[in-house]
Structure formats: structure tokens, C-alpha cells
Amino acid sequence: MAELGARVRAERRARGMALERLAEVSGVSRSMVSEVERGTKTPSVLVLDRLATALGTSIARLLDEPVRPEVTILPRERQHVVRDPSGWERRVLSPVLPDVEFEFMRTTLEPGVDAGAFAPHPPGSHEYVAVESGRLRLTVGGVPHLLAAGDSAYFPGDRWHAFANDAADVCAYYLAMALGRADGAHHRPKASRT
């Protein structure tokens, strides 16, 4: 947690952003941001995503240092897995590369789990979803789309989006996300979640 906190703080400072501003832009309480940066609180996946989005970066970049080789092997035991207490987990499959804001991950949602709403990423962001097993309710801009095993979808990442499993079976899906360029001035609706 100390390394994660240090990376969040470094990303915030690199953007010249005050702690209060990060809290305001992300919709995460100032006290939670402070605790995450100090390494005293483990953020949920949703909180981590909100912080990454507000910083114009990815969860993967907050969890790991960039690598430089041309070919990078990321063994399973070195892949970061973030588990949310509500019954879902996200495994980051892509290495963090310098100057590349791309994330490839596998998410598992237990039956009846709603992962919540993810804030819009910077303009020009793109997200691709492919369902491996089960059923996924993908909601983009308030419009739900039901996907079954084998289905895939694309959506602009600069809109509110949510993932849920309304079925009685586990849902596993892959998500690839390419973030657009952040100009540091994110104007998003303020969320009340911490």
C-alpha cells in the first residue's frame, strides 16, 4: 500500500494538483485520498479507478512502475490483482509502459454483483469488452446493453460506464482501454462516493 500511495502522490504532484483538487475532481473524499497516499487505507477498485481517471492515467500505472524492454513477459504471479469486497476482482494483464496509457485486464464478477459506475476518462479514450463466460450488463451513458459469453462491445471511454452481473453464474470478461490525452482540466459531475 505504501508503494501505491507513493505513486498516487507522485502522479498528483507531477500534474501540479493539490490534494483537495484531486479529491474534488475524482469525487473521492479528501480524507480517503490522504489515507491512500499515506498507505494507511486500501482503496476499493472503484476508488482506485476514480483516482486514476482524475489523474489522467490507468490503474495499472498506479500499481506498477513502467518497464522499458521491447518484449515484456508478465508472468501470472507478477500480475496485479485488485479485489473489491463486494465480490469482484480485476487482474491487470498489461505491463506499464513509458508514455503509453493502455490497460488490458480480466474482471470476474460473482453472481448478482454490480461493480458500480466508473467516471468518464479523458476525451479520446476507447474501451473494448469481450465476455468470456456468463452474462454482463454493460451500461454506457445510462443505456444498458446485455452481453453473453462470446459477445464483445466497443464504447467511448469518456462517458459514465458500469458493469454488472445480474445472472446466477459468475461472469468473466476482458477489458482493453486506451486512454485519451489528459489536459489536466477534468470537469466531471461530482460523485458522492468515497
Stockholm file with secondary structure:
# STOCKHOLM 1.0

chainA/1-194         MAELGARVRAERRARGMALERLAEVSGVSRSMVSEVERGTKTPSVLVLDRLATALGTSIARLLDEPVRPEVTILPRERQHVVRDPSGWERRVLSPVLPDVEFEFMRTTLEPGVDAGAFAPHPPGSHEYVAVESGRLRLTVGGVPHLLAAGDSAYFPGDRWHAFANDAADVCAYYLAMALGRADGAHHRPKASRT
#=GR chainA/1-194 SS CHHHHHHHHHHHHHTTCCHHHHHHHHTCCHHHHHHHHHTCSCCCHHHHHHHHHHTTSCHHHHHSCCCCCSSCCCCGGGSCEEEETTTEEEEECSCCBTTBCEEEEEEEECTTCEEEEECCCSTTCEEEEEEEESEEEEEETTEEEEEETTCEEEEETTSCEEEECCSSSCEEEEEEEECCCCCSCCCCCCCCCC
#=GC SS_cons         CHHHHHHHHHHHHHTTCCHHHHHHHHTCCHHHHHHHHHTCSCCCHHHHHHHHHHTTSCHHHHHSCCCCCSSCCCCGGGSCEEEETTTEEEEECSCCBTTBCEEEEEEEECTTCEEEEECCCSTTCEEEEEEEESEEEEEETTEEEEEETTCEEEEETTSCEEEECCSSSCEEEEEEEECCCCCSCCCCCCCCCC
//
